[in-house]
Every structure is written in C-alpha cells, then in structure tokens.
C-alpha cells in the first residue's frame, strides 16, 4: 500500500512534555527539601567541629616539632600511662605548688643566713642603706647607676608579707651582686669603697657556690614537675578531642545514613513516577507492542492523506527518523506503509490520533460557541420586543 505526499514547505517545531504535580507530590517535595536543609545544617556544624579539632592537632604537631629529642622520648614513654582527670590535675597542681613554695622558702631561709653573714662583715656598713646622693653631693650618680640597690632594701623585700617580695633565690642573688657591682662601677678602682665592694662580692660568691647545687636541683625539679603537668594537660586535651572525633565520626555516619535513606526514597519515587507514567501512556494508547493489522495500516494511510500540510511535515519527520535515506526536502515523497517498522507505524498512529482528537475538540468548541451565541441573540431579541410600549 502506497500513497503520495506533496510538500510545499517544511516546518519544525520542538515539543516539550509538561509534568503536572498533584498536591501530595508537592508535599513530598517539601518534605525532601526540609530533610535536605536539616542535613546541610548538620554538615555545617560538623564542619565547624572538624576545623576546631584539625586546628588543635596542627598546633600540637607544631609544638612536638619544636620540642627537643629528650622531650620526644619522654612523651613516647608516657603514652601508655594513666591520664588523670581535670579535677585530679587541679588538686595535684595545688598540692605541688604548696610543696614547691615550702621548698623555696627553705632555700630563701638559707640564703638569708648568707645575707646576714655578709651584712655582719666589718666593711658592709656603706652598703646597708641606699646611697645618700644629695648628702654626699653625688650629682652624677643616677647618670652612672641605672638601678640603685642596697642590702637593707634586699632584707626588707625578703621579709615582705604583701606578696611583693622575692619569688625565688636567684632574684635575691642578682640584687646582692647589683649592690657591689654599682659600688665598683661608680667608685674607681683603688678607692676604699671599690675595694670593700670587691671583697664582699668575692666573699658572697664563695658562700653562694655552696648553696647553688640545692638551687639548681630545685629548679630542675620544678621544671620537671611543670613539664609533667603540661603533658598531663595535653593528654587530657587530646583525650577530649579524641572523644570529639569519635562523636563527629558517629554524626558523620548518621548524616551518611540520612543521605542514603533520602537517596533511596528519591530513587524509589522516581521509579514509581516513571513506571506509572509508562503504564498510563501504554494504557492510553492501548498498545502492548502488538503488530499493526492490514486494516489499521489502511486506516492510517487514509488518515495521513487527510492531514494538513503542517501535520504532514511532522508525520514525515517521524518516518525520517527510522529511514535515514528518505529525501524529506523533495517536492514529492513516496512512502510505503508496509515497509515501515512497527514502532514507526504506531508512532504515526499515535500522532494522527492526537491530531484529529485535537481537531474534534476544536470543532466541538466552535459549535458550542455558535450555539451559545444563537441562544444569547434570541434572548436579546425577546427582551427587545417586550421592552417596546404599545402605540397610543
């Protein structure tokens, strides 16, 4: 069976399928949007926590790199030890400070003995009180001496109870040396004051060397205790951040679970929509890939012959999709219905059916408008007649 189509012009038109959404679909989309927003909020919070933990470990690594090998070895040895709680550390720190203060007080007491021995020397009297700059007429004294010091001031500061006194023995030692250094600096070598200061300083250094080992031992002990305290604090912080890392890991797993559930829900919803759409399309068309009968082919050929020029062009486009060799631009195209594939025939059938159904609806609409216009005209005429008054 063949028929001839005369082409006057070719017109292409893109068609888009419009998907309408019911109220339940919109509600589900809103639910998806809310869940996605919640997940994004969770991710933002997690990102902040991760950045804090990352910064903590970056700072910790910098400290480890700047520390000595001895400290690194000690940290390796202390890895397996028990980490005290923060409360226990605070108690230990308070007790440690109290014990260390007592030890330092003992050292300062022993230093006081040395200071008393120096003060009792027969040549110590010029250094027992501040220099009388005005009384002695020493107008350039403060230009030469930046920080005046005397043994009496040192003694008073050692006995201070208001917290302004010396905190360690080395600070007292530095001030004692300053007393004699100032005297030797301002008074020329060979003078009595210079000689007296030099003698007392040598005497002091001999006695200081006897106490120095105890001072060094105490300083080393304080340094080790402080290092241990800092290590405990670091271990507590690391343990705390390890817990945070575990919590973040759990939250990440939860977010991942939510995302997977959301993905599965969306995929299932999409499958349902696609399946429903395909089933509806097949149901509307009444076709299950069956073979078109000879009668249907004949009816199709007759229907195609009745198409308008524009619709003929569209039908030709459908045929050309499965016939690459078709000369669609020719003025006359001969098409063999029997030579077309079943899919092409059914696509043409669907197209033709849609065209004529649209025409029928348009015609019915026009007829309805004409009937409505006729009724309105008749009513208008009746009203017009009734409105006329009888002649007198």
NUSE-785756 format. One line per 2 residues: their letters; for each residue y, z, x of C-alpha. Coordinates in steps of 0.5 Angstrom, whole numbers, plus 500, padded with zeros to 3 digits. Layout:
a	Y,Z,X; ...
// end
This chain:
xx	500,500,500; 507,498,503
xx	514,498,501; 521,495,504
xx	527,499,505; 534,496,506
xx	538,500,511; 546,500,510
xx	547,506,515; 544,512,518
xx	547,519,517; 544,525,520
xx	545,532,517; 543,539,520
xx	540,543,515; 539,551,516
xx	535,556,512; 538,562,509
xx	534,568,509; 537,573,504
xx	535,580,505; 534,585,499
xx	537,592,498; 530,595,501
xx	531,590,507; 538,592,508
xx	536,600,508; 530,599,513
xx	535,595,518; 540,601,517
xx	534,606,519; 533,602,525
xx	540,602,527; 540,609,526
xx	534,610,531; 537,606,536
xx	543,609,536; 539,616,537
xx	535,613,543; 542,611,546
xx	545,618,545; 538,621,548
xx	539,616,554; 546,617,556
xx	544,625,556; 538,623,560
xx	542,619,565; 547,625,566
xx	542,630,568; 539,625,572
xx	545,624,576; 546,631,577
xx	539,632,580; 540,626,584
xx	546,629,587; 543,635,588
xx	538,632,592; 543,628,596
xx	547,634,598; 540,638,600
xx	538,632,604; 545,632,608
xx	544,639,610; 537,638,612
xx	539,632,617; 545,636,620
xx	541,643,621; 537,644,628
xx	530,643,629; 529,650,629
xx	531,651,622; 527,645,620
xx	521,648,623; 522,655,619
xx	523,651,613; 516,648,614
xx	513,655,615; 517,658,609
xx	515,652,604; 509,656,601
xx	512,663,601; 513,666,594
xx	520,665,591; 524,671,589
xx	527,671,582; 535,670,582
xx	535,678,580; 531,680,585
xx	535,676,590; 541,679,588
xx	538,686,588; 536,684,595
xx	542,682,597; 546,688,595
xx	541,692,599; 541,688,605
xx	549,688,605; 549,696,605
xx	544,697,610; 548,692,615
xx	554,696,613; 551,702,616
xx	548,699,622; 555,696,623
xx	558,703,622; 554,706,627
xx	556,700,632; 563,702,631
xx	562,709,632; 559,708,639
xx	565,703,640; 569,709,638
xx	566,713,644; 568,708,649
xx	575,707,646; 576,715,646
xx	574,715,654; 579,709,655
xx	584,713,652; 583,719,656
xx	584,716,662; 590,718,666
xx	593,711,666; 592,710,659
xx	599,713,656; 603,707,657
xx	598,703,652; 597,709,647
xx	603,706,642; 607,700,641
xx	612,698,647; 619,700,645
xx	622,694,646; 629,696,645
xx	629,703,648; 627,699,655
xx	631,693,654; 626,688,654
xx	630,683,650; 625,677,652
xx	618,681,650; 617,677,644
xx	618,671,647; 613,672,652
xx	608,676,648; 606,673,641
xx	602,678,638; 603,686,641
xx	597,691,641; 596,698,643
xx	590,703,643; 594,707,638
xx	594,702,633; 587,700,634
xx	585,707,633; 589,707,626
xx	585,701,624; 578,703,626
xx	580,709,621; 583,706,615
xx	579,707,609; 583,702,604
xx	579,696,606; 584,693,611
xx	580,696,617; 576,692,622
xx	569,689,619; 566,688,626
xx	565,691,633; 567,684,636
xx	574,684,633; 576,691,636
xx	573,689,643; 578,683,642
xx	584,687,640; 583,692,646
xx	583,686,651; 589,684,648
xx	592,690,650; 591,690,657
xx	592,682,657; 599,683,654
xx	601,688,659; 598,684,665
xx	602,678,662; 609,681,661
xx	609,685,668; 608,681,674
xx	602,683,679; 603,688,684
xx	607,693,679; 605,699,677
xx	603,697,669; 600,691,671
xx	595,695,676; 594,700,671
xx	592,695,665; 588,691,670
xx	584,698,672; 583,700,665
xx	581,693,663; 575,693,668
xx	573,700,666; 573,698,659
xx	569,691,660; 563,696,664
xx	562,700,658; 563,694,653
xx	557,691,657; 553,697,656
xx	554,696,648; 554,689,648
xx	546,688,647; 546,692,641
xx	552,688,638; 548,681,640
xx	542,684,637; 545,686,630
xx	549,679,630; 542,675,631
xx	539,680,625; 545,679,621
xx	545,671,622; 537,671,620
xx	538,675,614; 543,670,612
xx	539,664,613; 533,667,609
xx	538,669,604; 541,662,604
xx	534,659,604; 532,663,598
xx	538,661,594; 536,654,596
xx	529,654,594; 531,657,587
xx	535,652,586; 530,647,588
xx	525,650,583; 530,650,578
xx	532,643,579; 524,641,579
xx	524,644,572; 529,640,570
xx	526,634,573; 520,636,569
xx	524,636,563; 527,630,564
xx	520,627,565; 518,629,558
xx	524,627,555; 523,620,558
xx	516,620,555; 519,622,549
xx	524,616,549; 519,611,551
xx	514,613,545; 520,612,540
xx	522,606,543; 514,604,543
xx	514,606,536; 520,602,534
xx	518,596,537; 511,596,533
xx	515,598,527; 519,592,528
xx	513,587,530; 509,589,524
xx	516,588,520; 517,581,523
xx	509,579,522; 510,581,514
xx	516,577,513; 513,571,517
xx	506,572,513; 510,573,506
xx	515,567,508; 509,562,510
xx	505,565,504; 511,564,499
xx	512,557,502; 505,555,501
xx	504,557,494; 511,554,492
xx	508,547,495; 501,548,492
xx	498,545,498; 493,548,503
xx	492,542,508; 489,538,503
xx	488,531,503; 493,527,499
xx	490,522,494; 491,515,493
xx	494,516,486; 499,521,490
xx	501,516,495; 502,511,490
xx	507,516,486; 510,518,493
xx	511,510,494; 515,510,488
xx	519,516,488; 521,514,495
xx	523,507,493; 528,511,488
xx	531,515,493; 539,514,494
xx	541,511,501; 543,517,504
xx	536,520,502; 532,514,504
xx	535,515,511; 533,522,511
xx	526,520,509; 526,515,515
xx	527,521,519; 521,525,517
xx	517,518,518; 520,517,525
xx	518,524,528; 511,522,528
xx	512,515,529; 516,514,536
xx	515,507,536; 519,506,529
xx	525,502,529; 530,506,525
xx	536,502,526; 533,496,524
xx	536,493,517; 529,492,514
xx	524,497,516; 516,496,513
xx	512,503,512; 505,503,511
xx	504,509,507; 496,509,508
xx	498,509,516; 502,516,516
xx	499,522,518; 497,527,512
xx	502,532,515; 508,526,514
xx	506,525,507; 506,532,505
xx	513,533,508; 515,526,505
xx	512,529,498; 516,536,499
xx	522,532,501; 522,527,495
xx	520,533,490; 526,537,493
xx	531,531,492; 529,530,485
xx	529,537,483; 536,538,485
xx	538,531,481; 535,534,475
xx	538,541,476; 545,537,477
xx	544,532,471; 542,538,466
xx	548,542,469; 553,536,467
xx	549,535,460; 550,543,459
xx	558,542,461; 558,536,456
xx	555,540,450; 560,546,451
xx	566,541,452; 564,538,445
xx	563,545,442; 570,547,444
xx	573,541,442; 570,541,435
xx	572,549,434; 579,547,436
xx	580,541,431; 577,546,426
xx	583,551,428; 588,546,428
xx	586,544,421; 586,551,418
xx	593,552,421; 597,547,417
xx	600,549,411; 600,545,404
xx	606,541,403; 610,543,397
// end
